[in-house]
Amino acid sequence: GDAAADAEAGSGKQPAGADGKPGRASKKEVYPAHMRAAEITKGLKSGKLVSGTLHMLKNTCYLGGIQNLKEQIMVVGSQALNRAIEGDEVVVERLDDSQAQVYETAAKQLRHGVGNSGQDLTEADVTDLAREVAQEKSAFEGKTKGRIVSVVKRQIRELCGSISPLDSPLPRGIESLGEGQRIFIPSDLRFPYMFVEPPDADTDYEGKRVAVSVNVWDRYIEIPRGKFIKTLGSVGDINVETQMILMEHQISNDPWTDEVLACLPPSDYKITEEELKGREDVRKTLVFSIDPPKCEDIDDALSCVRLDNGNFAIGIHIADVTNFVLPDTALDKEASARCTSVYLVDRRIDMLPKLLTTDICSLRSNEDHLTFSCFMELTPEGEIVSERFAKSVIHSAAQLSYADAQSHLDGEIEERPDITQAICDLNSLAVNIRAERFRKGALELSTASEMSFELDGDTGKPTNLFVYKSYSTNKLIEEFMLLANQAAARFTLDMFRKTSVLRNHLPPKEKSMAEIKELLRCHGVADFDYSSNKALSESLKNLDKPDDPFFNRLVSIMVTRSMNEATYISSGDVKPQMYHHFGLAMDKYTHFTSPIRRYADVLVHRGLMASLKLQGLPEGMADKSNLTAQLEQMNYRNRMARWADSASDELHRFLFFKEKGPITAVGIVMRVLQAGLSVAVEQYGAEGVVELSAMDWLVLKESQAAHGRPLSPYEGISVHIFDRCEVCIEADTTDNRHRKLKLTFVSLPKAAARLGDGAALRGEGGLAPRTIEAEEETAVVQDVGA
């Protein structure tokens, strides 16, 4: 459809419009024509053109890019995007500065398909706002800009959203609708509005969620034509909204096929003598696990034995998933497609069938389990004397929550003094290991407040929410998982220099960190140094305000969001100096400790087995191009899982406030935007832009301040970056496209008001956070990048 419509066209060098000038297009042609196939082939061979998959910034359809191992090309504005949308396989032409300026000028003039509340926004306005509030903005700061000259393959997928009400105004740039046509509004901001023809165009779809797929987008229409698929259900229904989240992020929750189920052991599986051959028997050693409460998929367990020489024999025992997931089977192929388990507020979508994730492989207590162990001898200072890997069998003596383990550590539990002693020893080691890690420059970064929700048992609706409580034992587990992961990276890389799976984290981009430095300067901080991870770590430590813990966390969150995304790489795809993990300050790092829920760990286990001569390296890993493709799939699926987790949080937070009504709370100003104040409220894990009327406020973005105008209700009030302010939080029900909160400025709090006060900020119990990644990789930015 799209390519055929352009078949007769030339190469379309400029944005469409009268006389080739940027601006609104003529009625005959809205977008530049796509290049001919022969010209594309020639350009790709010469290197003038680049092919790749287009990915958009999380919250706009006007800013995206393609990225490969060598470069990143950013595409800005609908004219440069030229009808390409999220997930399309495209061909991009690099632009020089003057060419890029033409398209950027067009973006500053074009107004269509965006805006609400009467705002008259251009594409550039939308893009700028998206950049300011995006959590992964650094991924879209590539110096190279480009324009899309061909959509090689349109991604076929169902999009969820709403049908615009019959009496609502048309999106800007759309003059009229054809007979039977309506406007489809995707809930995912990465996609544009679409023309659709629902079965009954006269039906009012108000309050309904629908599914639509992209049909065709030729260069003569403003927005694509979509195909109406089905009505999903009512807006606000938790199951309907969650189904939308899964569809938006292409997360499969389909039943397991017969071919996959045929790969599983029997439901009454017992460990056989054959499986025990060659394994180290650790069943008589004290082993226990420490996890979030109600955790079912237990990947790891620990053992700690005091040695006669004063050192400690440590065992980090990981579920031996690869004993059951064999290479190139139907089960393995399904896991390699899913790549990760997905944790939402009210459910978990497993990477593997439950027989494995919660039964056979889960290291439950009082049962024998097959494991893959990392054995280490550590000095009391935490220095590694020796390390090795081996297949093993364990019998876990206890299945502890973090709170349970903390009670042992604090001497509050008299039973099982052997477990108490082991936890105390492990904690002492973890404290020393952690101190050394930070001495080397590791960063202690933060994501937004991890919230726990209490759900009604009948309706599933949230009845309460609170910040998830963390313990010293969280950090204990984190350190030993990091230790084992680092050892696995060393071990596999020594054997397979070109096909090892590594976890890579690049330094942040200069522009991102310079913005943070400028924001802090506006707050009076003049010595923020980010020249290295060690310098950045020291700067964050020196920013510490003992009387304001949320300020400390907030700056850490802002730095985290300016980081590059941590990704999986193949050791043969980059130079050895690129192996470095910036956030953890490690030369080599990988993922070994969570094979139940991460396919990366399955690959690492197979690499370890090949290193130990237990089996050969599977063909899919030995082939460099196959491995690279799999890692790209893993990076994308992990990103979608994080975004789905975030969307589930937003949904349940929205429903909480919809049920409770407006609530006033104290927040802190993260940034002063032209549109208002970006405010974070830790108590509810809420963030949003508090809109400031130009009639009432003078906004000085350069100095990060807003002042109430004379004769306005806010006369005499000044708000600066990092100031506290009282805001009213409520569910925004005016736009069914989004599940978002509305924040309204109330006042400055009394001097006595302090963030962090009040028992409501901390919960005792409730559901654990869904994402357990922080146990192993606190410094790695899991919800940034694209």
N, C-alpha and C positions, 0 to 999 in steps of 0.2 A: 504494500500500500504506500508507505512513505517514499521508498526508493522509486517506485514506478511513477509516482506523481512528479518526480524530479528528472525523469529520464531525458526529457527534451531540454533540460536546463544547462546553463554554463556553470562556471565555478563559483559565481556569486561572491565576489571579493569584499563587498561592503555590506553593512546592515541595510536591510530593505527599506525603501522609502522613496519619496519623490526625488528624482535626479540622483539617486544613490546617496542622499544625505541622511544622517541619522535622524530618527524621529518616527512618528506614527506612519505605518505603511499605507500604501495605496490599497484600494479594494481588490486589485488584481493580485498583488503579491505582498504577503506579510513578512515572510522570512527569506533569507538568501537560499538559493538552490543548492542542493548537495552536489559534490563533485562527481564526475563520471568515474566509473570503475577503473578505466585505463589510467587516468590521471592519479587516482589513489594508489594503484599498484606502483607506479613510477615514483610517487612521493615517498612511499614507505621504504622502497629500496634505497632511495638516496638519503633517507634520514630526515627529509624535510617534514614529513608527517609522522605521527606517532599513534599507535592504536592502544586501546585499553578499555577498561570498564569505568563508566562514569559513576561517581558517588557524590552525592550532594551534602552540603552542610546540614546538620541535623534538623534545622528549623527554617529552611527556605528552599524554594525551587529556583532561585536565581543565582546561586553560587555553588559550584561544584568543581570537580577536577578528576584527573586520572593520575595514577602514581605507579611507578615501577621502581626497580632497585636503583636506577640511575638518576631519575629526576621526577619532579612533581610539576604538573601543569595545571594552572588554575583557569577556570572559565567563568566569566562574570556577565550576567545579564541575559535576557531571553534571546537577543539577537545573536550573541556569541554562542549560546547553547544550541540555538538553531533546531529546536524541536526535540532535542535529546532529553531524556528524563532518567531519573535514578535507576541504576542497574543496566542501562543500555551498553552494548559494545559499540564503541565509537572510534572514529578517526579524527585526530586533532592536528591542526596546523599551528605552529608556534607563531606568535605575533611579536614584532618589535615594539618599542615604546610608542611610536606614533600611531601604529595600527591599533594597539591596545587602547589608546586614548579615544579613538573613534567609537569603539564599542562601549567604553565606559561613559562617554558622553551620551550615547543612546540610552544607556541604563538610567541616566539622570533625567531623561526626558519622558521615558515610557511609563505609562500608568495603566495597568490592567491586571485584573485577577487577584488583587490584593487589597488590604486595607479594611478597617472596620470602624465603627463608632464615628463615621463621617470624616475620618482622616484621609487626606489626599496625599498618599504615599507614592513615590516613584520606586522603581525596582532598586535603585541605588539606596534609597531610604530603608527599604526592607532588608537589603543585604547588610547595610551598616548596623541596623538594629540586631539582626541575627548574629553578626560578628561579636557585638558587644555582650550579648547574653549567652552566646554559645559556650558549651563546655568542652568543645574540641576545636577551638578556633585556630590553634597553632598549626593544625594539619592543612589549613587553607591559606598559608602565607608564602607559598612558593613564589619565587621571583619571576618564574617563567609564566607568561599568560598566553592563552590560546583561544582558538575558535574551533567549533566542531564543524567539519566539512562533510561528514557522513555518519549516519546511524547504520552500522553494519548489521546489527541484530537487536531488535526490540525485545526487551525482557517481557515475557508474557506472565502476568501475575494478576491476581484479584486485589483490588484496592477497596478499602472500607471507608465509609463516610456517610454523608447525608445528601438528600436532594434539597436544593434551595426552595424555600416556600414560594408558592405561586405569586404572592404579592410582593416579594422582596425585589429590590433593585438589581439590575444585571451588573455583573462585574465590569469594571472600567474597560473600555475598548470594545465591548460587545454591544452592538446597537440594537439587535433584535434576535429573537429565537425563531427557528423554523417550526413548522407545524409538528406538534407532538414532542418537541424538544424541551428539555429542562437542563438546569445546571447542576452537575454533580460536584460536591465539595469534599475532597478527600480529607480525612482526619489527619493524615500524615502530611506535614507541611512541606515535605520534599517533593510533592507532586502538585502539578497545576490543576486548576479547575478543568472540567470537561463537559462537553455536550453529551447528553444521553437521551435516549428515547425509552422511558419506562413503559411497561405494558399498558398502563393507563395514565397518560400524561395529565389528565384532569384530576387525578387523585392527589390529595394533600398528604405528602409523606412526612409532615411535621412530626417530630418525635420518633422517627424510625431510622434505623441504621440499615444501609444497603451495601451490596458488593457490586463493583463495576470493574471491567477490564479495559485497558487501552486498546482501541481498535485501529484507528489511523490518524495521522497528523500530517497533512500535506501543507505546503508552504502558503496556501491561500486562506487558511483559517487561523484565527487568533489562538485558539486552544484546541487540544485534541478531541476527537470523537471517541466516546467510550461505548462499551456494550454493557447494558444492564444485565446483571447475573441473577440476583435474588435479593429479597428482603431478609435481613438477618434477625431483626427483632427491635425491641424498644430501646431508646436512649436511656442510659442509667441502669439497665439490667446488668448485674455483675457478670453473668455468664456470657451475655452478648458482647459486653465491652471487653471482656477478657479474650473472647474469640477474635475480636477485632485486633487486639494487641498481638496475638499470635500470628494472624494473617498479615498485619502490617510489617512484622519483622521476619516473615517467612519461616516461622518455627513450626516444624512438623509435629503434630500430635496424633498422627494417624495410628490406627491399631497395627501391631506388629504383624508382618506377613507370615504365612505358613512356612516360607523358606527360612525366615529369621528364627522363628520358634523351633524349627527342626534342628538348629545348631546348638540349642541349649541342652544342658544335662537334665536328667529326670528331676522332677520336683522333690523326690525323696533322696536326692544325691548325698552320698557319703564319700569321704576321702578314701581312696583306694591305696593299697600297698604299693602299687605301681607308681602312683603319683608321689609317694613319699621317698622313692629311691633318689638318692643324690641330694636330698634336702637336709639342711641343718635342723635338728630337732631342738626347738627353743621352748618346748611346752612346759619344761620344769623351771624355766626362768620367769620371774614376775614380769608380766606384761599387762598394760592397761591402756585405755584410750581416753582422750579428753576432747570433747566436741561441744557444739551448741546444744541446748536442751532439745529433746525430741528428735535429734538427728537419727536418720535411718540408714543413710548411705555412708558408713564409717570406713574411710579409706586407710587410716593410719593408726598405729599404736606404738607405744614407747616401752623400752626397758632400760634400766639403769642399775649397774652392779658396781659396788666399790671393789677395787683391786688391791692386792697386798702392797703394791708400790705407791699407793696413794692416788692413783689415777682412777678413771671411771670407764667401764665398758658400756657403751651406749648402743642400743639397737633401735633403729627407726624402721618399723615393720609396715610395709605397704601391701594392700590387697593385691594378690597375684591374678589380676584380671586377664592377663594374656594367656593364662593356663586354659581359659574358657573361650576367649575371643581369638580365634586362629586367623592368620592372614588370608585375605582374599575370599573369605566365606561370606555368605549373605549377611550374617550378623556383623562381620567386620565392615562390610560395605555400607551398611546402614549407619553404624557408629561413625564411620569416616565422613558420611554426609551430614550427620547431625553435629558432630564435632564436640558438643558440650551439653551437659544437662542445663536446663533453664529453671531458675528459681524465681517464682512470682510470690506475691504476698500470700495467696491462698492455695497454691499448688506447685508441684514440681513436675517438669517434663523431662523424663530421663533420657540419657544418651543410650542406655542399654535397658533391656527388659528387667522388670522388678525382681524376677527370680535371681538375677545376679546382683542388682544394686542394693537390695534390702535384705537379701537372704544369704546366698552362697558366698558372695564376695565381701559383704559387709562384716567388719571385724567385731561382731557382737561378743559380749562376754559369755564365759562358761561354755564355749564351743571351740573346737579345733578349726583353724583356718589356714589355708595356704597363703604364703606371703613372699614378697620379694624384699629382702632386708638390706639396709645399709648399716654395717657394723663399724663403729669407730672407737678408738681409745683416745680419751681426752684427759689433759691435765686439769687440775682444779681451776686453772686460769682459763680453761676453754680452748687451749691449743690442741691441734690435731696431731697425735703421735702416729696413728695409722688409720687407714680406712679401707674397706673392701665391701663388695656386694656378693650376695648369695641368695639362692632360693631357700626357703625355710618353711617351717610349720610352727604356729604359735597356739597358745591357749590363753586368751585374755581373761584376767582375773576380775577386771572391773571395767564398766562402761560409765565414765564420769562426765558430767557437764562441767563447763568452766567454773560455775559457782561451786559445785561439789569439790573440784580440785582446789579451788581457792580456800575452801573451809579446811581441807587437809593442810594446806600451806600455812594457814593462820592458826593451826593447832586447835581447831574447834571440833574435830572428829577424833574420838578415841579408838574406834574400831580400825582395824587394819593399819597398825603402826608401820608395817613394811611399805605400804603404799605411801603413807605420809612421808617416810624417810626418802623414798625414791623421788617424790615430787619436790621435796626440799632440795635434794641434790641437783635435780634437773634445773630447778629455778636458779640455784646459785650459779650453775654453769651458764644458763641462758643470760643472766645479768652480765657476766663477764664477756660472753660472746657478743652480746648486743653493744656493750661499751666499746669493744674493739672495732666493731663494724662501723659505728658512728665516728670513731676516731679516724677511720680511713676515708670518711666523707659520705657515708650513707645518709639518705634523706628520710626524715620522718614526716611524710606528707599525709594529707587528709583528703577524703572525699566528703561530700555533704553528709550531714548527720544521718546515721543509720537508724531507721525507725522500726519499731515493732508495733504491730497492730493487734488489738484484741478484736476478734470477729464474733458476731452473733452466731450461735450454733445452728439456728434455723434458717436465717436469711443470708448469712455470709457477709452481711454488711459490717463495716468497722464501727465499733462502739467506743473505742479508746485508742490512743496512740501515744507513744512516748519514745524518747531516745534510748536506743539499745545500750545496756550497761556492759562495759568491758572490764575485764579483770587482769591481774598480773599473769594469770595462767594463759590468757590469750596470747600474750607476748612470749611466754614459755614455748608454747606449741609453734608459734611463728618462727622462732629462732632455730628450732631443730628441723623444721621443714625446709627452711632456707639452707641449712647446713647440708641436708641430704640432696637437695636439688643442685647445689653447687658441686657436690662430689660427683653426682651423675653426669654433669656437664664435662667435668675433667676426664672422667673415666671413658665416656663414649668418644670424646674428641681425640683422645690419645690413640684410639683404634681406628676411627673413621673420620679422617680430616676433611672429607668433602661431603659427607652425607649425615652429619650429626644434626639433630634438632636442638636449636638453641633459642633462648629467650633474649631478645635484644631491646634495649631502651636507649635511644639517642639523646644527646643533650638537648635542652630546650632551644628554640629559635631565639635569636637575639631580639627581634622585634617584640615578642611576647614578654620577655623578661624586662625589657626597657619600659614597657607600659606599666608593669607592676612597680618598677622602681619609681616611675613618675607619680603613680598613685600614692605610694608611701611618702614621697617627697612632699606632696600636698598635705600629708598628715604630720610632717615635721621630721620624718626619718630620712637622714641624709647619707647614711653609709651602708646601703643595701648592695652587697657584692655578690654577683652570681657568676663570676669568671670561671669557677670550677664547682663540682659537686661539694667539695669540702668547704669552699668559701660560701656557697649558698647555705649549706647546713649550719655554718657558724652564724650567718646573718639571721637565719630563722630563729636560732637559739637566742641571739642577742635581742631580738624583737620581743621577747617574752615579757608579758605584763602579768605578774602574779595575781593582781586583783581583777583581771579580766580574761579568764581562760577562753572565752569565745572569740575574742580578738585574735588570740594566738592561733586558734584553730582556723579562723576565717582567712587569715593571711596564708596559712598553709594550704587551705582549699584553693585560694586564688592562684597560688604558685602551681599547685597540682594541675589545675585546669589549663595552665599555660604550657604544660609539658607535652612532649610528643607521646604518642601511644606506644606502649610496649607491644612488641609483635614477635611472632615466631619466624625464625629464619633458618635456612640451611647453611651449614658452615662453608659449603662450597660456593655459595652465591655472593659472598662478601669477603673482603680482606680481613685477616685476623684482628686487626685493630678495631674493626667494627663489631666484634663480638661483645664488647664492653657493655655492661648494664649500668647506666648512669645513676638511676635512683638507688640501686643497692650497692653501688661502688664495687662491683665485682667484674673481674676480667671475663669470666665465663659463667653462664647461668642457664638452667633449663627447668623443665617441670617433670618431676618424677613421682610426686607424692599423692596424686589424686586421679588414678586411672579409672575409677568408677565413673567419674563425671567429666573427665577431659581426655579427648582423643590424643592430644599431644603427649600425655604421659604414657599412653599405650605405645606410641611410637618409640618413646625413650626406653621403655621396658624392653622392647624388641631389640633396640640398639645395644642395651646392656647385655641381653642374652647372647647376642652375636659376639660381643666383646669377651664374654666368659666362655665362648665356644660351646654354648648349650644348644645353639641352632644357628643356621646361616642368617644373614641379613635378608629380610624379605625383598622380593623383586621390586615392589613398589617403593621401597626406601633406597635400594641400590641405584635405581634409575633417578638421576639428578632432576630431570624435568618433571617426572611424576611427583617426586617429593616436594619440589617447589610449588607445584599446583595444589597439592594437598595442604601445604602450609598457608597458602593464600586463602583457601577455603576456610581453614581454621581461624584465621585472623578475622575474616568477615563474619563468620558465624558467632565468634566470641563477642564481636562488637554488637551484633543484633541481640544476643542474649543479655548484654548489659543494658542496652536501650529498652528491651522488653521489661527487664527488672525495674528500671526507672519509670517506665510507663505504668506498670502495675502499682508502684508506689503512688504515682500521681493520681491514678484512678481512685485508689482507696482513700487518699487524703482528700480528694475532691468530694467523694461520697460522705466522708466524715463531716466535712464542713457543710455540705448540703443538708445533712440531717440535723446538725447542731445549730446551724444558723451563724450569723456574724459573731466573731470572737476578737476582742482587742488583746494584743500582745506586744511585747517589746522586741524590736528587731534591730539590726545594725546595717548601716548603709555600706554596701559593697562597692558601689560606684555611682557617680552622678552622671546620668545620661542626659542627652538633650530632651528625651521624652519624659524624664522623671528620675526617680531614685530606684536603683536596684537594691532591694532589701532582702536580707536573710533573717529568718526567725527560727532559731535553733529549737525552741520548745516544740515546734510542730514540723520541723524539717522542711519548712515552706520557704520558697523564694519567689520573687516576682518584681515587676516594675510598678512602683507607685507613680501614677501619672500626675504631673504637676501642670496646672493650667498656666499658660503664658500670661493670662490676665492677672493671676494672683502671685506668680513667682517669677523671679529673675534667676535663670539657670546659667551658671558660669562653669561650663564643662572644663575649661582650661585649668581653673583653680579648684575643681571638684567641690563646688559649693552651690547652694540654692538659697536665695533670700526672699522672704515674703515682701511683696510690694506694698508701698504706702496705701492706706485706705482699704487694703484687702483683709480678709479674716486672719491672715497669717503675718500681718505687719509686725515687725520686730523679731521675727523668728528666722534664724539662720541654721541651715543644716549642711554639715560637711561630711566628706567621706570618713567612714568608720565611726560616725556619731550614732548614738542610739536614738531611736524614735519609736513612738507608739503608732501601730498601724491596726486597722481593722481588716481582718481576714474573712473572706466569705467565698462560697462557691459561685463562679461566674456562670450563670445559666442562660445568658443572653446569646451565646454562640455555641450551638451544639457540635461545631467542628472540633472543639478542643475540650479536654478535661483539665481545666485550669482554674486557678484561684485568682480572685481580685483582691488587691491590696490597696487600701486607702489611707492616706496620711491623717492621723488624729492630732498628735501633738508631740512635743519633746517630753520625755519622761521626767519625773522628779529626780532631783540629784541623788536620792537614795536608791533609785531603781537601778538594779544591776542585772545584766544578763547572767544567767546561770543560777539566780536565786530561785528558791521554791522547789519543793519535792516533786512537783509535776514534771520537772525537767528530766528526772531519772525514774525509770521504771524498775520494779523488782519482779522479774518474771516475764510472762507474756511470751509471744512467739520470738524465736531467734531470727536474726536477719537472714535473708535468703542467700546472699552471696558470701561464701566462706573463703573467697580468694584472699581476703585481708589476713587470714591466718598465716599465709605464706609470703605475701608480697605487698605489705603495707605501702611501701614506697612507690610501687608501680601504679601508674595512673590507669585504673581500670575503666573509668567512665569518661575518658577524653580521647580525642583523636578520631579519625575517620579513615 
